Structures are given as structure tokens and as C-alpha cells.
């Protein structure tokens, strides 16, 4: 640690946002990068702790104190090498990861953690600008062929690592573009999609073959993959959404969040309306929108609705409102439960907690309102508040209540793999093997819905497990 008292002498300063009125007019990213000199100053705040708790918070095991110090010393290219040693796509995590590393930072004990996420993003963005990020082409080929099914962060990380080990890798994606939820689940105002395209070019140069529009279990059988490849990795994500089981669910105007978000991402990508919304346009323009679900997907629906010109946006959460500040003595360095206000929330939304939806009301087959009731929680049990029923006007209802695991029909059923108690593909984190020989699983398809950092971690570890199973030994990192 070069600046011993840096954390005492330098105030925390993070990336600012464009003003709300400006960013609501565009689908572009609105986070303004810090100048390199300021990023270096912020890196000097790192205490280089004897026990780096930021490591415990980071699922991809980023070597955070080391690249903080390298940035402080203006050794950006060396910092990029350290960053890439654990993370295939830091430009993604530097934008959309909730930064559990910062929650675990020792300086977060008094709410002033190092801006780890911003430093990470600054390192990789500068690396691309300077031309330091180049394909890592393997010195030799192994002759082994591997299929990776699903091109989200787990599949992309798995495919890239296996290609770098010298295997011939084909990455299959059922959609028309590579990226999975990164492509179609994350709005462009949080992460622009040219970042994925840029990584795809690097991966193609490293030997990854991309095949879009191929749905394994429908247009291509699992059996043919197992016969044609030495190993197959299932990284298809957790795409089965939790439904709203109430009277009136069938009314027009009630949609799953992903159906709504995917359409807008396709429009931003340049698709015409017929291609973006083949089953009919879902738009928030001029409508009273209710988002059910208080997580990140719900927040993305809020930001998208406001940019589309919603008349009003309300977000409902069935759980009680978390405290604004966590009890550090009880939670640190673990990820705390506390009230989180996203950039989308700041753009305009009415948030209501401890609210249960009872039924949807409408006429002529179209939703017009939701009937709700306030609830209390005690000992994990929910109880309706007497006389707590009320109605909310609703022209569009978006269901963002999480996911129940991978979709069963098609690939999962055809593969015949064993499932765990939660309905995910059963595989451990040591060898990532499923109950079917030659078939591996990683990411949300294996662990259930989770964060992008966990997906990248599992994709990398699954790649090592496959490499080791085929070659007897692996030099790939876990």
C-alpha cells in the first residue's frame, strides 16, 4: 500500500449521473466516467487490508487491492491484466453488478467504501480505448469439440475459457443475437450492447463459433449434441417466471417483465416493430403502469416505462420495507438487507411495500385496476390487514416477481437430467457434472436466478471442470 493514510485524507467520490430530464430522453448509458487522475486518487483510498474482505464479497474472486494499488501508481495496463485474470467481462460487471465487494469493504463500516466497481469499469474501458485488450489465441489445439448451450454471461465465460484452452467451442443461442439476459434482459441505459459485440469479436478470434437461432430441444436435439461433441455445457439460465395467481390474470395488459423488456431492447437494436414485438406491442406510453416486484428486474421496468412516456409508475413489493440503514455490527461484511434506491427509482416512481395483489379488475377483456390489500409479517408469516383493501388504476401491469428456475419443456425434459429440490439442474460446484454423462451445467440453470458475477464465476469453473475431464489436467483458473 503506497498511500498509508489515503483512506483518511481522500474523500470518496463516485461517478455522477446525467440529470434525470436529460437521460429520460435517450436509451444510452448515463453514468459519467471519472477522469483517470481521480480514479487513481480513489484507488489510493484502499487500505490493502490484511484480510481483504472485498475478496469474500466478490463471487469472481477479483484481486481488488492489487489493481487498486496499480491504478494508484498509474500502471493501468498491469491493472487490466490482474483484472482479467479473474473476470472475463469486467465491462459488464463494472456496469450492472450490485458490487457486493463494496458492501464487504472495510471502509463500508462507516459507509465510505472504496469505489471498487467504478475503478474496475475504468480499468477495462481504458484497456479497450488503448487497444490493450486482444484475443488470447491458444498455442495449440486439443482436437476436442465442446458445445455450450446458452449465451448469457455463464455461457460466454465458459466458451471463452474453453477456447483459450485449445478446444473447438460452439456456442448455441436460441435467440437471434448472442448475450442472453445481458442482451435482452438488461436495458441499454444500464449497459449498451456494443459491449457484447466487442467481446464476441474477441471470442471469435480466439476460436469460438457462434450459432444463433438454434433452440436445443426443439430445432436441435440434445442427443445429436452428445453424439457430435466431446462435452456439452448447459448454461441456459433460469427463464421460468413466477406468475401472478389471482382472478383476472388473463386480462389483456398484464405481462411478464421479460416480455416487456425484450421488446424495447430489440427496438433499440434497430429491429422494426414486427420483429421486436411479433405477438403484439407492449408499451407504457400514456399508461398507468404497475410493476409487481421490488427487485432489479422491477427497477428496469420502471426505468423503461418512464422512457416510454408512462403517465404514472407504481412499484409494489409484498415484503415489508427494509430499513434505510443496516446494522453493521450484525451484517458486515455480508450483503445487507436495506432499502435500495436505484437510478430508475430516482427518475420517478411511487413505491409501496407490504402490499399483496388480490385480483385484477377490467372490462372488455382489458385490465383497468388492481385490487390490493396491505399485509403485515410476523415470524415469516403474512397476514392481511383488516380493512386494508384498496384499488390502484392500472392500464399496464408488469410481473417482475423473480424466476422459478429453468424452463422444463424442450431441452431439460429431453436431456433427462436430474433436478434438485428447487427445480434447477442438479450439479455440484466441484465438477459441474449432471446426472447424464458428458453433460455439464452452470450458471442460473444450475443455481437458480442470481447475479451476473455468479454466472461468470460458474461459467469459468465449469470450463475448468470440462477441460480437466477431457484432458486429465487443466491449467485454467477456477
N, C-alpha and C positions, 0 to 999 in steps of 0.2 A: 504494500500500500504506500503510494508515493506521498499523498497529502493526508497526514495523520489526523488533522483536525478539520478535514474538508466538510464533514457532516455537521460541524458546529459553525463553520464560517460561511457556508454557501446555502442559500435558501433554495428549497425545492421549487423548480419551475418546469411545468409540463407544456406540451403542445397546446396552443389555443385552437378554437374553432372559428370558422366564419360565422358572421351574425345569422341569426335564425331566418330573418326575412330574405337574406341572400341565398342561403343554402336550400331553402324550400323551393326555389325556382329551378333547381338542377338535380340531376341524378349522380353528379360527380362527388368524389370524396371531398370533405370539407375540413379535415384536420390539417392545420398548417404546420409544416415541419419547422423544427428549431434550427437555427444556424449551427454549423459544425462546432464553432467555438463554444457555444452554450451547451451543446451536448457533451463536449469534453469536460466542461465545468461540472455538469451534473454527474458525470462518471466519477468525479473526484469526491462525491458525497458517499460513495461506497466505503463501508468500514472494513471490508475484507475480513469478515468475522472468522474467528477460529472454528466455529461451527456455522457454516453458511446455510442458514435456514431457508434462504431463497431456493436452494437446491431441493429441499424437501417439498417445497410448494410447486416446483416445476415438473410436470409429468415427463417432458422430453429430456430432463437432466441437463439443461443448459448450464454451461460453466460460467455463471454470471459474473462473479467477482473478477475473473481473469479478463473477460472482454470489457468490463467497466474500466479496469486499470489501463488496458491497451488503448482505449478511446481517450482516456485522460492524457496519455502520453502521445496522442496523435498518431498512433500506429493502427490506422483503420483497416488496412489490408490484413494485418495479423489478427485483428479482432474478428474480421469476417471469416477467416479460416477456423478460428476457435468456435464461432457461432455455427458454422456449417457442419462442424464435427458431430453435433448432436441433433441438428434440426434441418430438415431438407427444405422447408419453406418458411423461413423467418419473416418474409414479407407478408405472409398470411397471418401468422401468429402475432406479429407486430401491429396488426390492424384489428383483428377480431377476437383475439384471446382475452378473457377477462383478467388475466395477469394474477393468478394465484401466487406467483413468485413475489409480487409486491405486497400481497397480504401477509406473506411469511417473512418479509424483510424485517430485520431487527429494528430499523428506524420506523417501522409501522407501529411500534409500541406506542409512539406518541403521534401517530397519523402523519408521518413525513417520510414515507418510503422513498428509496431511490426510484427514479423514473425508468425502471428496467425495460418495460415494454417500448417506450419511446427510443431508448438507446439501441435496443435490438433492431427496431424498424429503421433507424437512421443508419446503422451499420450496413444492412443489406441493401437499402436504397442507394447508398453511396457506392456500394460494390457494383451494382448494375450500372450506375452512371459512369463509373470509371472503367468499366469493361473487365473487372476482375472476376466476374462470375463466368466461368467457361465450362463446357461439357467435360466430364471426367470419363473418358473412354477407357474401357478395360484393356490391359495389355494383351490379354489372351481370351479366347472364347472357350467355354466348357463343353459346348455341344448339347447342353441340356435346354429343354424348352419348357417354359412356365407360363401359365395363363393366370392373370389376375382379373377377377370379375368385380367391377365397381370402381369408378374412377374418382371417388372422393379423396379426402386427404390421406386416409389409410391406404387405399389402393394405389394412389400416386406415389406415396413414400415407399411402399412395398415394391412396386415396379421399378422405381429408380434405384433402390439399393440392390435389387437382384440383377439389374442390367450392369451395374458397376462391378458386380462380382463376376461378370462374364457370361451370364446366362442370356438366352434369347427369350425376351419377355414380350407377351402380347397383352395389352390392357383392353378389356372389353367394357363397353358402356352402353346401356340401353337407350339413353337419350341421344339427341343429335349433336351434343357437344360434350367434351371432356370436362370433368370438375365436380360432378355430383352436387352435394349441397353447397359447396363453395361457388359453383356456377349458378345454380338456380335457387338456392335457399337463402343466400346472403345478399341483401340488396346492394346495388352498385354504390350507393352513397356511403356504405361501410367498407367495401372492397371492390375496386374496379377490376373487370375481368381480363384486361390485358395482362395482368399479373400472372394469371393461369396460362395464358397463351405463351408468354415468355418462357415459363418453366417447361411447357410442352416442347418448345423448340429445343431446349437444352436436353430434355429426356430423349427426344427423337435422335439427336446427335449421339447420345450415349447408347442407342440401340433399342429403345422401347418402341414397339409398334402399337399404334392406337387404332382401335376399331369401334366406331360409334354406331348407333342404331342396331345393336345386336343384343337382344334380350335372352340371356341364358335361361333355359327353362321354357322358352317359347319359340324363338327363331333359331336357337341353337341348343342342343341337348347337353345336359351335364355329362352323360355317357360319352358323347363324342369328345368332350374336353378331356376327360380322364383317359380316354384311349389315345388321344393325339398329343398329350403333354406329359411331361415327367412329374409335374406337380401343378395343383390348381389352388389358388388362394381366393376365398370368398370374402370380399370386403364391400358388400353391397349396402351397408348402412342399416339403420332402424327406421323404416319408412312407413310402418303401420300406425296411423294417427289415432289418438284417443278420441272417441266420438262423444257427442252430447246426447245422452239417452233421456230425452224429455219429449212430451207431447208437442207436436208442431215442428219437430226436427226436419220433416220432409218439405217444409215451406221453401219456396224459391227465395234466395237471398242469404241462405245460411251455407257457408262453405268452410272447408278446411283451409287453414292458413297457407299451406304449401301450394294449394291450387291458385290462390290469390297472388302469392309472391312470385311463383314461377312465371306467370303471365307477364308481370311487369319486367322481370329480368330479361325475358325474350324480346319485349318491345325495345328495351334499352340496347339490346344486342343488334337491333335492326330488323327483326322479324316483322312482317306485316301482321295485321290483326287476325287474319285467317290462320296463320301459322302459330301465332302466340297464344291464341285462345280458340282452338278448334272445337271446343264444346260450349262456347259462348263466353262473351266478355264478362269479367268480374271487375267492376270499378267502384271506387269510393267517391267519385266526383259528385258533389252536391248532396251526398247522403249522410245520414246519421249512422255512424259506424260504432258497433260494439265489438270489442276484442275480448274474448274469454280466454284467460290465461295470462299470468303475470311474468312469464319468463322472457328470454331473449327473442324467441320467435314472435311472441306477442308484441314486444317492443319494435321489432322490424315491421310488423303490420301497422303499428301506429305511425312510424316514420313514412311508410309507403302511402298510407291513407292521406296524411297531411299533404304530401307532394302531389297526390292526385286531385286535391281540392275538396276534401271531405267537409261537410257542413259542421260536423262535430265528431269527436272521437272519445269514446269511453272505454276504459280497460278495467275488466273485472277479474278479481282473484278470490278463490274460495277460502284460502288460508288467511289468517289474521295479518294485519300489517306488522312487518318486522320492526324492531327498534331502529332508530336513526343511527345509533352508535352502539357497536358491540361491546361486550365486557371483555377487554383484552386479557385480563387475568384468567378468564375461562377459555378463550378461543384461540389466542395467538399461540403458535404460528399457523394454525389451521384456518381453512377458508371459513369466514364468519357468516352467520345469518344476520343480515341487516338490510335496511331499506336502501335500494339502489335506484338511482335516477339516471337513466340513460340519456344520451343526446336526443333521441327521439322523444322521450318524455318532455324534455325541455322545449320541444317545438310545439307542444300543445296537446294536452290530453287530460281528461278527468279520470283519476284512478280511484277505485273503490275496492276495499278489502272485506273479507269475511262475507261474501255475497254468493249465494247459491242460485243458479238459474233453475226455475221450476217448469216453465213451459214457454214456447214461442207462440205469439198471437199474430194472426194475419187474416186478410180477406183476399178472395180471388186467387188463392194459392201463393200469395206473396207475404213475406214477413213484414210486420208493422211495429211490433213491440216485443219485449221480453218481460215476462213476469218473474220477478226475483224475490228472494227473501234473505234477510240478514240472519247470520248464524253466529253462534259462539262455540269456542273449542275448549274442552277440558279433558285432560288425560288422553289426548289423541282422539277423542270422540266429538262429533259435531252435533249441535242441537240448534234447531230453528228458534229464532226469537219470536215470542208471541206478538202478534200484530206487526210483524216486521216485513210484511209483504209490500212490494211496490213494483211499478212498471217503468220501463225505460223505452223511449222511442227508438226504433231500430229499422233502418232500411237495408243494412248490410251487417251480418253477424259473421265474424271470423273466429274459427275454433283453433286456438293455439294452446292446447292443453297437454302437449307432450306426445310422446310416441310409445307404443307398446312393444317395440322390437321389430325384427324384420318381417316383411310380408311373407306369409306362408305359401300361398299359391305360386306355382311355377317352379323356380329354381330350388327353393328349400324343400318342398314336397318331393320333387323329382330326385333330388340328391339323396333323400332318405337319411339325412344326418340326425343325430340325437340332439335334442334341445334341452336347455336347462330349465329350472323351475320357473323362470321368468319368460320363457319362450324364445330365448336367444339361442344361437348355435352354440352348442357345448364344445368348449376347447379351453385348455389351461394356458397360462401365460408363460409356461416353460418351453413348450414345443409347438403350441398353437394348432395341434392336430385335432381334427374332428373324429367322429366315430367311423368315418369312411376312409380307407387307405388312399394316400396321395392327395387328400383334400384337407386344406387348412382354412382357418377363419381368423379374422382380426377386425378391429375397429368396432363401430356401433353394432354391427351384425353379431358380434360375439359378446360385447359388454353391455349393450343397451345404449340408449341415447346418452351422449356425453359431449365433451369439449373437443375442439379441433386438435388441441395438444395431445390428448389421449389417443386420438385417431392416428396422428403421426407417430407417436411412440409405438403403438401396437403394429402399425404397418412396418416400421423398421425392425422391430423384434421378430415379427412373423417372417420377414425376409431372411433374417439370420437363421431362424429355425429351418426354413426351407433349404437354404444353402447348405446348412450342416447335414440335413437329412440326405441330400443328394451327393455331397462331396465328402462326407465323413468329418470334415472340419471346416470352420468358417473364420474368415478374417473380418467379417462385417461387425460393426459395433452393435451392442444392444441398446 
